[in-house]
Each structure stands twice: as C-alpha cells, then as structure tokens.
C-alpha cells in the first residue's frame, strides 16, 4: 500500500484537494460516498500536515462521524499511522491492545496489571495511549503505570524498543512517538464527540511482525467494520472484545462477547466468568490513590481487583496461545500471582525503566 504524497503546508492546492474529499463524505444522506483507501490516507495526511483549513478539518470529522467511516477508509488512515508512527519488533509473537485513548472514568482499569502478568509469563505486550484528551479526559495508561513505579513518559522509540526486547513490555505514547496526531486533539473538545480517529486508534499497533491484535468495541457495527478494515490491512490474528467502556478489559459482571474472525466465520465466543469462578461486580474507579493500593494487592492475588485480573490475564494467556485451554490459562495466572512472580517482575521493570 502506497500512501499519497502529503501536501506539507496550507496551500490552495491542499485546501482544494481536501474540499473534494469533504464533499464526498459530507454531501448528505443520499449522495455522500465513502473515500477510497488511498483518498482516506491522503485526507488524513492533509489534516496532520495542516494543509486543510481548521474549518475543513472540523467539518470533515463531524461529517465522517455522522455518516460512519467505511472499512477501506479506516484502513487508509491506518496506513498513515503505520507509516508515521513508531515501529517495534520482537523475536517472539506478541500481544497488542487497542483501547480508547481518552481513558477511563467509571470502572477501574485492569489492563496495566494484565500487561504485567502477561509480560511476566514471557509474552511481549504492546500498549498505546496519549495524555488526557477529550471527550472523557479519563485516567491514562501513562498515569497508571507511573502509579506502579514505572516512568514511561518522555522516552525515545529506541528506549521503548530496548525495554520491549529485554522486559516484554512497551507503551507507545502519542505525544512522544506520534506528535503529528496531537494537532487534532483540540477538535475533539470543540466537536464534543469522538471522531473517526478514535476508531482508528483501536485498530493501530506499532508492533511489526507476528502478534495477536486485541481491539475493544462498544457497538456491533463498530466491530464488523473493524474486522473488515483489519482484514484489508493484512491483520490475520485479531480478537475483538466488548469490554468495559470500550476497552479490552473483560467484565466479570456479565458474559463477555468476543470475536476471533477467520476466513469462514466471525469466530464468535461468549465467555462466562460465572462458569470459571470469576464472577463478581466490576470494580469501580475511585481515584488514582485508591487504585494504586488495590493494584498492589491484586498483583499478589488479593483484594478487590484480583478476580478481574485473573479473569483478564488468564483469558489473554489462553487466547495468545500460551495455554491450550481457558481453564489452564486462568490457573497459570493464579500461580504467577500467588507465587510472587509478577511482583518480582515488576521490581525488575522498576530497576530497568527507572
């Protein structure tokens, strides 16, 4: 896939080209059309480079949200992020999580703890996120890891790659590693709604090579578009999760809806925490200080977050192929937590990462 050459300044040519894209997606219910993969890529390039005017960008984002992006449009935008963003590699198959960049506000995040359990089991984990951004301004991955003693902000891509190689954990931080995308954050505040870029962020990973790509979703049509967009992008190992607040955190209060699309079907899997001894209320978000103490207890297999952590980490150990059955994945995670292996791993990460 070749991304169209960007126009790098706000020229009449750039605005005229973008106007044509805007007319296609925003001309109304009966006459609007989707962009091609190449056009969507070029449209995003024009926005990131400031070649489109602010009025054009705002109009495009809200029109695209109302009409809903088509799979090939998401794939075209994904091409741009793949080209401009960092590229990380591992010698082993990895797992990469795509979740909303605007954080969490209602339920306690489990994914940082899940990442620690998985990396302690030798599975490379790639996460991504940004600072606090609209529309939720929720707690971010960077803040959560800092509360665990891992200072990951302000790091170079080379540093992130080195720590991924030696410690099986990486966090791609948009302000540090994809700064072009920061220019579009103010539009989220002004529009008051998540733009299609929010769907893109759930599909993108900086990891190159063999991996399981886990993507969160809320509404079924979003999941179907994600499957098609990722298929067009060449992603062959995908797991979609109807997680908490659109994240990849699996709930323990209800059955978990997941999909593992393949060449023949959607691979629908309904996972039942009640049947696996992991049923309970989903832990609520009560602030960073409370979460920090809960997280420390959970990493030892205790406290309010422990059941959710076992359910999440055990499920992903199984889905990533480290264990052959769901039950075995859950048991392995219980052992990692109760033996102190995860806490030992965290101490090593603190020493390595500072």
C-alpha positions in Angstrom: 0.0 0.0 0.0 1.4 3.4 -1.1 0.2 6.4 0.8 -0.3 9.5 -1.4 2.4 12.1 -1.0 1.4 14.7 1.5 1.0 18.4 0.9 3.1 19.8 3.7 1.7 23.3 4.1 -1.6 25.1 4.0 -1.7 25.8 0.2 -4.7 26.5 -2.0 -3.9 23.2 -3.7 -4.1 21.3 -0.4 -7.4 23.0 0.6 -8.9 22.3 -2.8 -8.0 18.7 -2.7 -9.4 18.3 0.8 -12.5 20.2 -0.2 -13.2 17.4 -2.7 -12.8 14.8 -0.1 -15.1 16.7 2.3 -17.8 17.0 -0.5 -17.7 13.2 -0.9 -18.3 12.3 2.7 -20.5 15.3 3.7 -22.9 15.8 0.8 -25.9 14.3 2.5 -27.7 11.0 3.3 -28.4 10.1 -0.3 -25.4 11.5 -2.2 -22.4 11.1 0.2 -19.9 8.4 -0.8 -17.1 6.8 1.0 -13.5 7.6 0.2 -11.2 5.0 -1.3 -8.3 3.7 0.8 -5.9 6.0 -0.9 -8.1 9.0 -0.6 -8.7 8.4 3.1 -5.0 8.1 3.6 -4.4 11.4 1.8 -7.2 13.1 3.7 -5.6 12.2 7.0 -2.2 13.4 5.7 -3.6 16.7 4.8 -5.1 17.1 8.3 -2.0 16.1 10.1 0.2 18.4 8.0 -2.2 21.4 8.4 -2.8 21.6 4.6 -6.5 21.6 5.2 -8.0 24.6 7.0 -9.4 24.2 10.6 -12.9 24.7 9.2 -12.4 21.9 6.7 -11.0 19.6 9.3 -13.8 20.1 11.8 -16.4 19.7 9.1 -14.8 16.5 7.8 -14.5 14.9 11.2 -18.1 15.5 12.2 -19.5 14.6 8.8 -17.4 11.4 8.9 -18.7 10.6 12.3 -22.4 11.1 11.3 -22.0 9.0 8.1 -19.7 6.5 9.9 -16.4 5.5 8.3 -16.3 2.6 5.9 -13.7 -0.2 6.4 -11.5 0.9 3.5 -11.4 4.4 4.9 -10.2 3.2 8.3 -7.6 1.0 6.5 -6.3 4.1 4.6 -6.0 6.0 7.8 -4.3 3.1 9.4 -1.8 3.1 6.6 -0.8 6.6 7.6 -0.4 5.8 11.3 1.7 2.7 10.3 3.9 4.9 8.1 4.3 7.9 10.5 4.3 6.1 13.9 7.0 4.1 15.6 7.7 0.5 14.6 8.5 -2.0 17.3 9.7 -5.6 16.8 10.1 -8.7 18.9 11.7 -12.0 18.4 8.6 -13.8 19.8 4.9 -13.4 18.9 3.4 -10.5 20.9 0.0 -9.3 22.0 -1.1 -5.7 21.3 -4.0 -3.9 22.9 -6.1 -1.2 21.2 -8.3 0.8 23.5 -9.8 4.3 23.7 -7.1 7.0 24.1 -9.4 9.2 26.2 -9.1 6.9 29.2 -11.4 5.6 31.8 -13.8 7.4 34.1 -16.2 4.8 35.6 -14.6 1.4 36.0 -11.2 0.5 37.5 -8.6 -0.2 34.7 -7.3 -3.7 34.7 -5.2 -3.6 31.6 -1.9 -2.3 33.2 -2.0 -5.2 35.6 -2.9 -7.7 32.9 0.1 -6.4 30.9 2.4 -7.1 33.9 1.0 -10.7 34.3 1.4 -11.4 30.6 4.9 -10.0 30.3 5.9 -11.9 33.5 4.8 -15.1 31.6 7.2 -14.1 28.7 4.6 -12.7 26.3 5.7 -9.4 24.8 2.9 -6.8 25.4 2.5 -3.6 23.4 0.1 -0.8 24.6 -0.6 2.7 23.4 -2.2 5.8 24.6 -1.9 9.6 25.0 -2.3 12.3 27.6 -5.7 13.3 28.9 -7.8 14.1 25.9 -11.4 14.8 25.1 -14.1 13.7 25.3 -13.7 11.8 28.6 -10.3 13.1 29.9 -10.1 9.8 31.7 -7.2 8.3 33.6 -4.4 7.4 31.2 -2.1 4.4 30.8 0.9 6.6 31.5 -0.5 7.7 34.8 -1.5 4.2 35.8 2.0 2.8 35.1 3.6 5.8 36.9 1.5 4.9 40.0 3.1 1.4 39.8 6.6 3.0 39.8 7.2 2.8 36.0 8.1 6.2 34.5 7.4 5.7 30.8 6.8 9.3 29.6 9.4 11.2 27.6 11.1 8.1 26.3 12.6 7.7 22.8 11.4 5.0 20.4 14.8 3.3 20.7 14.4 3.2 24.5 10.9 1.7 24.2 12.2 -0.9 21.7 15.1 -1.8 24.1 12.8 -2.3 27.0 10.3 -4.3 24.9 13.2 -6.6 23.9 14.5 -7.2 27.5 11.4 -6.8 29.6 8.5 -7.8 27.2 6.6 -4.5 27.8 6.2 -1.4 25.7 3.9 1.7 25.9 3.7 3.8 22.8 2.8 7.4 23.9 1.3 9.6 21.2 2.9 12.9 22.5 6.3 11.3 22.3 6.0 9.0 19.4 3.3 10.3 17.0 3.3 14.0 17.7 1.6 14.9 14.4 -1.6 13.4 15.8 -1.6 15.8 18.7 -2.6 18.6 16.4 -6.1 17.1 16.0 -6.9 16.7 19.7 -8.4 20.2 20.1 -11.1 19.3 17.5 -12.3 16.5 19.9 -13.1 19.2 22.5 -14.7 21.5 20.1 -16.9 18.8 18.5 -17.8 17.2 21.8 -17.8 13.8 20.2 -15.2 11.1 19.4 -14.2 11.5 15.7 -13.5 8.5 13.4 -9.9 8.8 14.5 -11.0 7.2 17.8 -11.9 4.1 15.8 -8.6 4.2 14.1 -6.7 4.2 17.4 -8.4 0.9 18.4 -7.0 -0.7 15.2 -3.5 0.6 15.1 -0.5 -1.1 16.6 3.2 -0.1 16.4 4.2 -3.7 16.6 5.6 -5.2 13.4 5.5 -9.0 12.9 3.6 -11.8 14.4 1.1 -10.7 17.1 -2.5 -11.1 18.4 -4.2 -7.7 18.0 -6.9 -7.2 20.6 -9.4 -4.4 19.9 -12.1 -3.1 22.1 -15.6 -2.1 20.9 -19.0 -1.0 22.2 -21.5 -1.3 19.3 -21.8 -4.4 17.0 -21.5 -2.3 13.8 -18.2 -0.9 15.0 -16.9 -4.5 15.5 -17.9 -5.5 12.0 -16.1 -2.5 10.4 -13.1 -3.3 12.5 -12.9 -6.8 11.2 -13.1 -5.7 7.6 -10.7 -2.8 8.0 -8.1 -5.1 9.7 -8.6 -7.8 7.0 -7.8 -5.2 4.3 -4.8 -4.1 6.3 -3.4 -7.7 6.4 -4.0 -8.3 10.1 -4.7 -12.1 10.3 -4.8 -12.7 14.1 -7.5 -10.4 15.6 -9.6 -10.6 18.8 -12.4 -8.1 19.3 -13.8 -7.6 22.8 -16.9 -5.9 24.0 -15.0 -4.6 27.0 -15.6 -2.1 29.8 -16.0 1.4 28.5 -14.9 0.3 25.0 -11.6 -1.1 26.3 -10.1 -4.5 26.2 -10.8 -5.1 29.9 -13.2 -8.1 30.1 -16.1 -7.6 32.5 -16.7 -10.1 35.3 -20.3 -9.0 35.9 -21.7 -10.4 32.7 -20.9 -12.7 29.8 -18.0 -11.5 27.7 -18.7 -11.1 23.9 -15.6 -11.7 21.8 -14.9 -12.3 18.2 -12.0 -14.1 16.5 -12.7 -13.5 12.8 -11.4 -16.1 10.4 -11.8 -17.0 6.7 -15.0 -18.9 7.3 -16.9 -17.1 10.1 -16.7 -14.4 12.7 -15.4 -16.7 15.4 -17.9 -15.5 18.0 -17.1 -16.6 21.5 -19.2 -15.9 24.6 -17.0 -16.3 27.7 -18.8 -16.8 31.1 -16.9 -15.6 34.2 -19.5 -17.3 36.4 -18.6 -20.7 34.9 -14.9 -20.2 35.7 -15.1 -19.0 39.3 -14.5 -15.3 38.3 -18.0 -13.8 38.6 -18.5 -10.5 40.6 -19.1 -6.8 40.4 -16.9 -4.9 38.0 -14.6 -2.8 40.2 -15.4 0.9 40.1 -12.9 3.7 39.6 -12.4 5.6 42.8 -9.3 7.6 42.0 -5.6 7.0 41.4 -4.6 6.7 45.1 -7.3 4.0 45.8 -6.4 2.2 42.5 -2.7 2.1 43.4 -3.3 0.3 46.7 -5.8 -2.0 45.0 -3.3 -2.8 42.2 -0.6 -3.6 44.6 -2.8 -6.1 46.4 -4.1 -7.6 43.1 -0.5 -8.3 41.9 -0.2 -10.6 44.9 -3.5 -12.2 44.1 -5.5 -10.4 46.8 -8.1 -7.6 47.1 -10.9 -6.1 45.0 -9.1 -6.2 41.6 -7.8 -9.8 41.9 -10.7 -11.6 40.4 -10.9 -9.3 37.4 -7.2 -9.5 36.9 -7.2 -13.4 37.0 -10.1 -13.4 34.5 -8.5 -11.0 32.1 -4.9 -12.2 32.3 -6.0 -15.9 32.2 -8.2 -15.3 29.2 -5.4 -13.5 27.3 -2.8 -16.1 28.2 -5.1 -18.6 26.6 -6.1 -16.5 23.5 -2.4 -15.7 22.8 -1.7 -19.5 22.8 0.5 -19.8 25.9 -2.0 -22.3 27.3 -4.2 -24.7 25.4 -7.4 -24.2 27.4 -9.2 -21.3 29.1 -9.0 -23.2 32.5 -5.3 -23.7 32.1 -4.8 -20.0 31.4 -6.7 -19.0 34.5 -4.8 -21.4 36.6 -1.4 -20.2 35.3 -2.3 -16.7 36.2 -3.3 -17.6 39.7 0.1 -19.3 40.1 2.0 -16.3 38.8 0.2 -14.0 41.2 0.3 -16.3 44.3 4.0 -17.2 43.8 5.1 -13.6 43.7 6.4 -14.0 40.2 4.5 -10.9 39.0 5.7 -8.7 41.8 9.3 -9.9 41.2 8.8 -9.0 37.5 7.5 -5.5 38.5 10.6 -4.9 40.7 12.8 -5.8 37.7 10.9 -3.4 35.5 11.3 -0.6 38.0 15.0 -1.2 38.0 15.2 -1.4 34.2 12.9 1.5 33.5 13.7 3.9 36.3 
